[in-house]
Amino acid sequence: MIWLKSIFSRIIFLHVIAVLITAIFMPLVLYWFVRSAANDLHDQAMREQADLVAHHLVLGADGGWTLDLPPPLQALYSQAYGRYAYAVIDDGGRVLFSSLKDQSPLFARDPRSPDHAFLTTRSGDAAMSGVSLEKEISGRRVWVQVGEDFAHRDVIIDDVVAEFFKRVGWITLPILLFLLGADIVIFRRALRPLLSASEMAKQINPKRTDVRLSAESIPKEILPLVQAVNQALDRLEAGFRVQREFTADAAHELRTPLTILRSRIDTLVDRKISKALHQDIEGMARIVSQLLDIAELETLSIDPQEKADLRAICAEVAEFAAPLALAQGKDIALSGSEASVWVHGSAEMLSRAIRNLVENAINHSPPGTTVEIVVEDAGIVTGSFAQPLATRISSAAGTIRTLLIVFNPPRFRPRLGRPICGPG
Amino acid sequence: MRLLVVEDNEELARLLIQGLAAEGHEADHLTTAAEARSALTTTRYAALVLDLGLPDGDGLSILREIRQRKDPIPVLVLTARGGLHDRVTGLRSGADDYLVKPFALEELVARLEALLRRPGQLLGRSLQVANLALDTESRQAFIDDKPHVLSARETAVLELLMRRKDRVVSKKHVEDQIFGMSGEVASNAVEVYVHRLRKQLSERGAKVQIHTIRGVGYLIAEEKAG
């Protein structure tokens, strides 16, 4: 059953098989029960009638038998009605009384059972079914036979049995199909907590280790599995946290000594050495910041609905970077849209990305250059100095699509030339 | 008026105090949150340089206490944690500025001076950039100690720029501050005033430069030699 991947499809598949088997066998079993019940009722009725006939059977003092049936019984066994018949047979097989016209026994082959026997016989169109009951009256044994003609128009019990499949048996199939439908709904409801737990499990990734499977409404058979998964996630999260904290703590611990080193370098008299050391410190500080950024990014979760004003971010970056540009004999400018340009994304992360690009542009362009940031209405930021420096931030689909960074051209040719790609 | 540096690293604190002294700012140094609390309630400092990671507590709690008792002392927070959340928390707790380690000493001094140049602060009355000075109370500008007459709006623009020396003042901020609610402002009004200022300062020998950061705003700085 490997091809049935889900629990739900397996349950439904097995359930359909069970319904089909039940749909075949249930009418047969019901038919057997109905027929058996009809036979029992008929036999019981015949025995009671035989008892009634025997009750009116009297052995005279002269050894002769008399049978004086009351008028209702006479009518019941009359030839005119033709539905019921009786016969009384003595020990020697001689017919004492018979309601039949020819005074014959009902059942020619009477086993003369000491108790009673159920017998059937056919005679012409008649299908006689009845009982032969042994009775002892005044010390003499007789057998009272009573039968009913199943072919008679008033007998419907055999018709009920015969018509069972056509009139009653078919109902089992729609009932079972309805039951199958109801079961599908029930299974779905019963499995819903599992489905929602599966949906939650899909959200778990290295950035979302805080997600836990809800144990609420989970069936008790599945609960141990859910709890075990949650415990495993706890351990996993702890592992990730230790790793992140180590990176973040290491970076933090490095920042204070770097500040001390930087401040010491500031006090050096030899400006040439001081400048070279400053560059080294800048490199180290950048690595430390990147380590912290990585630690932070691992936990970063951007809300898809989060929006940021690209124009405001670029203005802030330009403000921030202007002193750096001027100190290096360069200029910075912001152009393009005058109004807010809203895009989907994290303002902080966009700001870091754009600031990184702009700082690179300033640091790697020759003196006298104007680093220009152009914010377009479509949510595209284009920067230029020597050659196009571009970041593309799409607002159309509401997410950052590509981050193309072009900087550090081999030669300075303002706004012209072949773009070169590199890390930001 | 003195500055207070609260930093648990003795070596860093010594270097910071040396650097501040070299720029003409005397500072006291404390290493714990408890000492800082005590000193801030008994002594009035011009500004506070506060490290967030102190051995006996979080620097942010000191910051909140200061602001709860309505103490307007400018606070520059130093921290090794520069994440967005840390910065937002620091600024919401009442920090005036935020400097992430490792920083250049001159940046610390520049930011502190910018805080001190705010109205009502230590350097807020007399602003100085190179040989250009501005008395913010008499509204008088001086170049090489000689008084020069500027219009009221030119003086106001100059004050805004000088209070944020070496940092960008956005054009929008200038418009809001100078023209305020005084009705419709011509789109080039700020440019006109800056152009006039630039021309007058240049003609009168001020060794300052007003840079236009196109699309953003303006920045005043000392004129570079050569």
Interface residues (C-beta under 8 A of the other chain):
Chain A: A251 H252 E253 R255 T256 L258 T259 I260 L261 R262 S263 R264 D266 T267 I281 A285 V288 S289 L292 E296 A315 A318 E319 A322 P323 L326 G329 D331 I332 A333 L334 S335 G336 E348 T370 E372 I373
Chain B: N9 E11 L12 L15 L16 Q18 G19 A80 R81 G82 G83 L84 V100 K101 P102 F103 A104 L105 E106 D166 R167 V168 S170 H211 I213 R214 G215 V216 G217 L219 A221 K224
